[in-house]
């Protein structure tokens, strides 16, 4: 087994290119850069427009490579669900979007894979907390109001693993 070299970078989902940061880093490793880039874009296509962490590992002897795709941040996933590019600059006073509980559940399911939490309910509460910072309401209510409902069990049927 040869030496492994890893390159980690943030790429825009489905839009990685042979330019920096990846191209110049991959060049010296002797792999087919376009092949690697195309594979990254294939693997990150679901996260269009979002920053996605990727790691390319290359065996410097055999030139075999492998790509690991991370999960975009909760904020990036929520913004995508809300169809906006950035949150509010004044959290708590200005609301820029409203998402449904289904969107919260969808994001929570994606994050559950990388979370230390075992229950979708606790992850959903973290997602709702992120909505607060971004200035996004859930089901037309403020994140604080919706958290009270979640704690009271009002959303339990949607929030069970």
Rosetta blueprint (number, residue, H / E / L):
1 X L
2 X L
3 X L
4 X E
5 X E
6 X E
7 X E
8 X E
9 X E
10 X E
11 X E
12 X E
13 X E
14 X L
15 X L
16 X L
17 X L
18 X L
19 X L
20 X L
21 X L
22 X H
23 X H
24 X H
25 X H
26 X H
27 X H
28 X L
29 X L
30 X L
31 X L
32 X L
33 X H
34 X H
35 X H
36 X H
37 X H
38 X H
39 X H
40 X H
41 X H
42 X H
43 X H
44 X H
45 X H
46 X H
47 X H
48 X E
49 X L
50 X L
51 X E
52 X E
53 X E
54 X E
55 X E
56 X E
57 X E
58 X E
59 X E
60 X L
61 X L
62 X L
63 X L
64 X L
65 X E
66 X E
67 X E
68 X E
69 X E
70 X L
71 X L
72 X L
73 X L
74 X H
75 X H
76 X H
77 X H
78 X H
79 X H
80 X H
81 X H
82 X H
83 X L
84 X L
85 X L
86 X L
87 X L
88 X L
89 X L
90 X L
91 X L
92 X L
93 X L
94 X L
95 X L
96 X L
97 X E
98 X E
99 X E
100 X L
101 X H
102 X H
103 X H
104 X H
105 X H
106 X H
107 X H
108 X H
109 X H
110 X H
111 X H
112 X H
113 X L
114 X L
115 X L
116 X L
117 X L
118 X L
119 X L
120 X H
121 X H
122 X H
123 X H
124 X H
125 X H
126 X H
127 X H
128 X H
129 X H
130 X H
131 X H
132 X H
133 X H
134 X H
135 X L
136 X E
137 X E
138 X E
139 X L
140 X L
141 X E
142 X L
143 X H
144 X H
145 X H
146 X H
147 X H
148 X H
149 X H
150 X H
151 X H
152 X L
153 X L
154 X L
155 X L
156 X L
157 X L
158 X L
159 X L
160 X L
161 X L
